[in-house]
Every structure is written in C-alpha cells, then in structure tokens.
Amino acid sequence: MLIQEQMDLQEKLAILSDAAKYDVSCTSSGVDRKGKKGMLGNAVSAGLCHSFAADGRCISLLKILFTNQCIYDCRYCVNRRSNDVVRTAFTPDEVCTLTMEFYRRNYIEGLFLSSGILHSPDYTMDLIYQTLRKLRGECRFNGYIHVKAIPGADPVLIEKVGFLADRMSVNLELPTAEGLKSLAPSKSRTRILGPMRQIQNGIRTRKLEMIPYERGQRFVPAGQSTQMIVGATPENDYQMIKVAEALYRNYDLRRVFYSAFVRVNDDSRLPVLPGGPPLLREHRLYQADWLLRFYGFAADELLTERQPHFNVLLDPKCDWALRHLELFPVEINRADYQTILRVPGIGVKSAKRIVAARRAAALDFPDLKKLGVALKRAVYFITCRGRMMYPVKVDQDFITSQLVGEERRKVWDIGTSGSYRQMSMFDDGWLSPPPTVQDVETAVLGQM
C-alpha cells in the first residue's frame, strides 16, 4: 500500500489520530518538571490536567501515529499490511507544528506518539528520534512526551529517544508467546522484551549515578508501560494477571494497560465475541492490577488455576474478602495498616487517614465516613470499639447478596456505555449538556 503524499496536515491528522485510538497505554503521570526560561511547557507528576474517556483513554495528550503504514500483518490490528486503508505519514516538522500549535491553544498538555513500522524498525525509530530532537531543541518544548520504543530497533536509537522522552512503552500486545505466534507471527516475545530490559537498565543506571534532574540528563524519568489485549486469544484472567505481576517485578514497569479486544478486521483467526468488546473483563483486570500495585496483593491470592476468572458480579477485593471471612471482622482501632488496606471499601488514602486519626482518639463509624470509607461495603468486615455498626451475619451467602445489588448497577453501566467512541479535539458532543424543556419547546415552535 503506497503512502498518500498529496495530503494537507488536517487530512493527515484525521487519519493518524483515528488510527491511534486503540492504543490505550498512554498516561501523563510520573514526572515533575517546572517551567524553564526560554522553553515552552512543563510537566507535573500528579498528572497533566488530563481527562479520561469512559474506558480510561487519555484525552489531554495529542495522541497520534507517526504513520499508519506497517510492514507487519498482525491479525487484530486495523493498520496491518493486508488491510486496504488509506496510508499516510507525518514528517518530523509536521508533528512539531501540530504539537506546538495545539499546545499554544491550550488543547493539549503533551504528546503521545506511536507508529506503524515504515520500511524497518530502525528507519521508524530514527524518524521518531528526529521528531523529538527537533521538538525539544528547535521548538524548545518542555512538556510531557510519551513515545513507543519499536521492537527490533537499534538499541542506540532507543537510548537516544530515552533521553528526550518522559515515558516510553513497548506493547506486549498478547500475554503469551503462543498468542503472538497465532495472531502476530512477525513479532516475538524476545524482540519485545529486549527493549523493555534496555529501558529498565537505563533508568536504573541513571538513578545509581545520581545525575541532577536536568533535561537531557534523565533517561525516561516517568518510567515505562505496556499494553495487553484482552479477549483476542484464549488466555484466562489468571494468566493475564500473572504476566502483569511478572512484568512489574522483573521489568520495573510503571503501568500495565488492558485493552478490550475490538474486532476491527474480518479474519477467521479472530474470535467473535457475542457480547462485543469484553469491557467488564477489562475493568476487573484494572481493579486487580490496582490491588497488585498498591494494596499488597499477589496474583495467586486473587485467582488460581482452579478459579481462573474474576467474579462477574463482585470486584476482586470483595471477592477475595468473601473467600477469607476467617480474617474478618477487623477492629479498626487496632489493626495494622496492611490489614486495614485489605478491607473492602477502604482505599489507600482512607487507610492512611485512619492510622493517623486514631492516634488522637478512638474512631467510630461516623468518623470513618468522614475519612472517606465506603461504609456500604466496609460495614460487613469491620468493628469499631469491638462492635459492628449493626448486627450482621458473618456469612458468605448473606454478605454476597447484600453486595451484589450495588455491583450489578456498575456492571450494567460498564457493559452499556459507548466506551469505544474516540473523543476528538474538534467535537465536544459528549460534553454538551442535554437540551432543556425550554429548548425543546422553542425548537418545536420554530423559535430557535
């Protein structure tokens, strides 16, 4: 497929922003950089004033592909070689122009740049490097940049890009080598994990050298991330969460993103999912991932080979608690932080507040509500001053029946939301308020 060169910048943007919408592994958190004299933009560790669509996609970054041309023929990818779609590519100058102009208009706070493979991994990675070098150097852009490391590219090029980007990611795509072999035969786990290890070692080396935080002296300061597709291959939830746990432990990843499989290609080797994209399954994996990273859970505590899938009607934390009722109820005024953290309805912030507040006085249920505890869930698993909020039968069936009512509504919301509409910087249709009664009346009478 030949690249269409006779296109204006607006046409290229429409194609290459749409082509990037299925890549969810972008996040703006993790780096704190103040504004610098003579440069434009900054980055904030708590996030770049970003918003998220219903399925978690970041919409505050200029999210584009450098090109949708690709030498690979991955079965699940809309940009695969065999698809008959219009192909185009930006130039480094065009990406810089878009980034700077959108930033000046306050549309974006940073850039997320991925790409298909044009000619070869080295050729594509070099184009990305040229783009970032111009953006940081000539354009003096000091804002957030997240780019993809291209598997198979020269490690020297990846290193050069790492000194210009805030975050890099290498998409694992499918959780097992067998899955890659069946749907992406041109890719291999070895080629994907190689750049991950290089980025990990680069980050560790720079930290050990204790180099001051100045532009050009930090290597990928916001760390690296990856993405796995959910439902394209037969792996169960237990296998996926085990892979994520291994990536966090062995490669120091900051985030693993999960993307519900969307059947964009008519291919006999792709599954046909009766309910459409598995959004609820994606949601459960994100919840479990949060438990791995912040709550001290291990994958084997949440699922096992005998129970390889998450509960449809209960979040993973509630499901775990109900399977371990022998550990409950927990006395809020005496339990240690890690124990409190495992109580359903208590998050990291509220657990820290509880530990701090009880130093001054014994806590009761009204106090917990003020500290941010979700008592609708926590009430079945805690005591204050030796008593429960009201008499509760500590029984798995009873508590499950009480919790499922609230969770059913959430499940319905996830399953029926229009999550896969890509938000556009030029279309705020979802952000507009619904028409008022007066609006409808004036429209009917022809007075609008």
Buried (B, 14 or more C-beta within 10 A) or exposed (E): BEEBEEBEEEEBBBBBBBBBBBBBBBBBBBBEBEEEEEBBBBBBEEBBEBEEBBBBBBBBBBBBBBBBBBBBBBBBBBBBBEBEEEBBBBBBEBBBBBBBEBBEEEEBBBBBBBBBBBEEBBBBBBBBBBBBBBBBEEBEBBBBBBBBBBBBBEEEBBBBBBBBBBBBBBBBBBBBEEBBBBBBEBBBBEBBBBBBEBBBEBBEEBEEEEEEEEEEEBBBBBBBBBBBBBBBBEBBBBBBBBBBBEBBEEBBBBBBBBBBBBBBBEEEEBBEBEEEBBBBBBBBBBBBBBBBBEBEBEBEBBBEEEBBEBBEBBBBBBBBBBBEBEEBBBBBBEBEEEBBBBBBBBBEEBBBBBBEBBEEEEBBBEBBEEBBBBBEBBBBBBBBEEEBBEEBEEEEEEBBEBBBEEBEEEBEEBBEEEBBBBBBBEEEEEEEEEEEEEEEEEEEEEEE
